[in-house]
Amino acid sequence: MMDAYDRIHQHTSGTHAVIDLDAYARNIQTLRSLTPSCAFMAVVKADAYGHGAATCGQAAIDAGATMLGVARISEALYLRERGVSAPILVLGPPTEASIGSAIQSNITLAIGSEPALSAIQATADRLGRDVTVHLKVDTGMRRYGFRPDEVGAIAERVRSSSLLELEGVFTHFSSADDRDESVTPDQIRLFERAAEELTQRGIDVRYRHVANSAAILRGLTGSSNMVRSGIATYGLSPSEEVPVDRRFDPILSIRSTVARRFALNPGDSVSYNRTYIAAEVVEAADVSIGYADGLPKGTSNAGWFLANGQRCPILGRVCMDQVVIEAPVDMRVGDAVIVIGSGRNGEMTFEDAGRMAGTNNYEVATRLTARVPRVYLRNGEPVAWEHLLTGDRGVLKADVAG
Ligand SMILES: *Cc1c(COP(=O)(O)O)cnc(C)c1O
């Protein structure tokens, strides 16, 4: 019988990422159950951390998210183009030239600096259109946001504008994923004092939000009524200090296929710079994935793929488009391998690859490139796919594809 992955291979013929939308919905439900009195913002910036923002964004809304969060206006416009009509907040500073498009597409903007506020006001005036804004308070990131002592005056300016509607006030934690847990409560105190100032001025703001995934997992949400989560929705841990527990499942796995099967003789070297030299006869396989797909070069001579439940070590350097692994005797051309997955069956995880590459799981996930087609599952069956490089995408009917 043909299983889901065989059907996926018919559509991708090689390296692809599989994203389980049911697991994504479950992760979101788990996060919501941890913060039952809060609205939920699903953070889908950076193409949903490599998982595909259009499909994941809509799936998050379907799973009960109130709002989507992105970093740039261009990301919000992309979601609108792809038919996502839910509220979207651009968390970062808006590019002045894009503010008009954002307003026309009903995108919510974060005001966190005087020039940003002025540019948003001027554009709203010019277009004669309302814009919903969230006020960003800087409580320690020193990136984007007003100092707590500026918040009252800024909120008064927003209130006096007939076109700006202040819907939210928020801050971002610098260290919620740290071993040292002392920083976040101080940031919460600063934020709440600023939010209190708004209340005292009679400025009613619908959403107060502070917590990212790490803060949600640690219960550090203060008195906010919305939370923002990215990494944990994808089933990945914010850090080694703040791991997701077993209620969460990683939702993405990277898969590829064996392109060539061969034997190395003693003394044969593999790949660039001869960093691996066979000491004996070694069965090997060439797999069509490389660092230009998102497999970190740091996994060279360190990582492994999973084939038929067996770990196959990476031999030599990961190239741009190919990598050589040690092959089990029964491996054949066309066989599927798991490059990165949940780890539940012994496969390499985003955390493993991040550690080998001297970075974190966030960076490995977001570096999955446009060359890798994404295939989406519901009920264990492929239901949709897309390929950002070619712009192709489609809906799969599992019962027809076989
Ligand atoms: C990226 C981001 C988040 C999500 O962080 P996670 O650690 O992935 O949950 C939340 N808030 C802001 C402002 C962000 O930039």
PDBQT file of the ligand as one rigid body, heavy atoms in Angstrom, charges set to zero:
ROOT
HETATM    1  C1  LIG A 501       9.491  36.723  17.101  1.00  0.00    +0.000 C 
HETATM    2  C2  LIG A 501       8.721  37.416  18.145  1.00  0.00    +0.000 A 
HETATM    3  C3  LIG A 501       7.873  36.700  19.009  1.00  0.00    +0.000 A 
HETATM    4  C4  LIG A 501       7.804  35.180  19.019  1.00  0.00    +0.000 C 
HETATM    5  O1  LIG A 501       8.876  34.670  19.748  1.00  0.00    +0.000 OA
HETATM    6  P1  LIG A 501       9.000  33.082  20.032  1.00  0.00    +0.000 P 
HETATM    7  O2  LIG A 501      10.200  32.977  20.908  1.00  0.00    +0.000 OA
HETATM    8  O3  LIG A 501       9.216  32.443  18.713  1.00  0.00    +0.000 OA
HETATM    9  O4  LIG A 501       7.731  32.664  20.659  1.00  0.00    +0.000 OA
HETATM   10  C5  LIG A 501       7.090  37.406  19.897  1.00  0.00    +0.000 A 
HETATM   11  N1  LIG A 501       7.159  38.761  19.946  1.00  0.00    +0.000 NA
HETATM   12  C6  LIG A 501       7.972  39.481  19.157  1.00  0.00    +0.000 A 
HETATM   13  C7  LIG A 501       8.003  40.961  19.281  1.00  0.00    +0.000 C 
HETATM   14  C8  LIG A 501       8.784  38.842  18.243  1.00  0.00    +0.000 A 
HETATM   15  O5  LIG A 501       9.601  39.554  17.465  1.00  0.00    +0.000 OA
ENDROOT
TORSDOF 0
